[in-house]
Amino acid sequence: MMETLLQFPIGFTIALSGALIPGPLLAYVVAKAGEGGRLSGTFAAAGHVLVELVFLALIVMGLGVILSSIAFQVALGILGGIMLLALGALGIRSSWRGGGRGRVAGGYHPLVGGVLFSTILNPSVPVWWVTVGLATLMEAYVLASTAGVVMWLLGHFTADFAWFSGVSLAVAGGRRFMGTRGYRALLLVCASVMVVIGVYLLLKYVPILARVSTS
């Protein structure tokens, strides 16, 4: 019984350690919350969890080999890098011009944003699930069977909701203290994060594509 219950804090801690690392989804939640969306983080987390459930189902169905393949990672990494660069560039332009509020966050619902920034705009999510996620989830099963897996998943998803909901509430709550200049600075930071991640993805995956193409 104790081994089963322990899987909840383990899943929570592992998920939180990943969520705390600055990335596309966090930048999106901050930008969206800057528009006044107090619940943007909660909805984005819901979209993120939906994506994770799909990846988990694919792994169980035996399609994890596709998610972990070099071809899949390279294709998603390059496409995601290009799109992040485009979104980041639009956000930087908007922050300098002082208009176009929310360009980085987009006009779509944060639930959709949570899905987008957990898939095509964030190729690290499927890679995480076929490596760290699968390994720790299997350990939960070995120690506590199906009940351990359920507790691990509950802990994991609770961390996602707690972190991103907390971030959006904090940003939205402090919006009235930021003013126009503060908002523009926040937009610039979020857009810059996306550009940096986009450049990183391209520098990482384009050389791999070149090597594969010439081999």
N, C-alpha and C positions, 0 to 999 in steps of 0.2 A: 504493500500500500504506500509506504513512504517513497519507494523508488518511483512509483507512478506520479505522486504529487510533486516530486522534485523536478519532473520534466517541464512543469509550467515555468518556474524561474529560469531553468536552463534555456528553454525556447525564447523566453522574454529577453534574457541577457544577450543571446546570440543575435536576435533580430535588432535589438537596440544598438548593439555595437556596429552593425552595418548602417542603420538609419542615421546614426550620429555623424557619419562621414559625409561631408558636403558633396552633393551630387545634383543631377538634373531635377529630380523630384522635389528635393528640398528647396532649390532655387525657385521652382514653379510655385510651390506652396507659399513661400515668402512673398513673391510677386503678386499672387492672387489675393492673399490676405491684405496686402497693401492697398488693394482697391476697396477694402472694407468687408471682405468675405470672411466673417468670423468662423464659419463652418467649412471653409474651403479645404482646410487640412483634413477634416473628418471625411468629406466626400472624396478627396484625393486618395486618402488611405483606403477607402472602400474600393475604389478602382484598382489600386495597387494589390489589394487582397484578392480581388477577382482574378487578376492576371496570375498571381501566385497559385491560386487554386487550379487554374488551367494548366500551368506548367507542371504542377504536382500530378495532375491527372494524366498528362502526357508521359511523364516519367513512369508512372504506375503501368501505363499501357505499353511500355517498352520503347517509347519514342525518345527517351532521354539521350540515346546515342546521336539523334539528329541535333538536339539542342546543344550537345557538347562537341559537335563536329566543327572542324576548322572552317569549312565552307560557310556554315551557318553563322558563326561568330564574325567572320570577316565581312560577309554581306551585311549583317545587321550593324556591325561596328562602323563601316564606311557610310552607310545610309544615315545612321543616327548622327554621325559626326557632321555630315553635310547639313542636316536639318537643324542641328543645334547651332551651328555657325550662322545659318540664315536667321533663326529666331533671335539669337544673341545680337546680331548686327542690327536687326530691326529695333530691338530694345535699346541699344546704345544710341541709335539715331533719335529715338523718341525721347530719351532722357536728356539729350543735348538740346533738342528743339523745344522741350517743355510741353509737348503735346502727346497725343496718341496714348493716353493712359491705359495701362494694362496690355500693351503690345506683347510683352514677354509672356504674360499669362494667357493671352488669347481670349477670344470672346466666347469660347465654349464652356460648358459646365465643368466644374472641377472633378466630377466623377469621370468624365471623358479624359480630362487632363491626367488624372491618376493612371488611367489605362495607357495613354500615349507615353507618358514619362516613365512607364514601367516596362515598355516593350521597345518600339522602334527608336525612341529617344533615350533609351537607357539599356544598352545591350548587356550591361553587367548583371541585370536581374536573372535572366535565364542561366547565365554562366554560374552565378552564385548558387542557384538551386541544384544544378547537377554536380556541384563540388561540395561546398560547405553545407548547404541545406540538406542534401541527400545523405551525406555522411553522418551528420548529427541526428537526422531523423531515423536513420537505420539503427543508430546506437540506442535511441529511445525505444525502438521496437524490441531490440535484443534485451534490454533491461526490464521493460515493463509491458511488452506486447502491444496490442492495439490501444489499450487505455493510455499507455505512455505516449503513443503517437498523437492521440487526441489532445492530451494535456500539453504536449510540446507545441502543437499547432495553435492551441488557445493562447499560450504564452506568447508565441511569435506574433500572432495577429493583434493581441492586446498591446504589444509594444508599438506596432505600426500605428494603431489608432491613437494611443496615448501621446506619442512623440509628435506626429504631424498635426493632431488636433491642438496640442499645447502650443506649437509654433504659430499656427494661424491665429489662435486666440490672443497670444502675446503681441503679434504684429498688428492685428486689427485693433486691439485695445490701445496700442500706443500710437495709432495713426494720427489722432488729433494733436499729438505733441510734435509730430514730424513737420507738418506744414508742407508747402509745395516743394521747397528745396530738399527737405528730408525725403519726400517721396521720390523725387528725381534721383537722389543719391542712392536710395534703395533699389530703384529700377536699374540704375547703372551697375550696381554691384551684382545683382541677379543676372543681368545680361552678360556681364563680363565672365561670370562663373560658367555660363553656358558656352561662351566662346572658347574659354580655356579647355573645358571638357571636350568640346568639338574638335579642337586642334589636337588634343591628346589622342582621341580615338583615331583620327586620320593618320597621325604619326605612328600609331601602333599597328593599324591594320592595313594601310596602303602598302608598306614594304612587304608584308606577308603575302598580299595579293600578287605583288610583282614577282616574288620568289616562286609562288605556285604557278604563275602563268609561264615562267621561263623554264620550269623544271620538266 
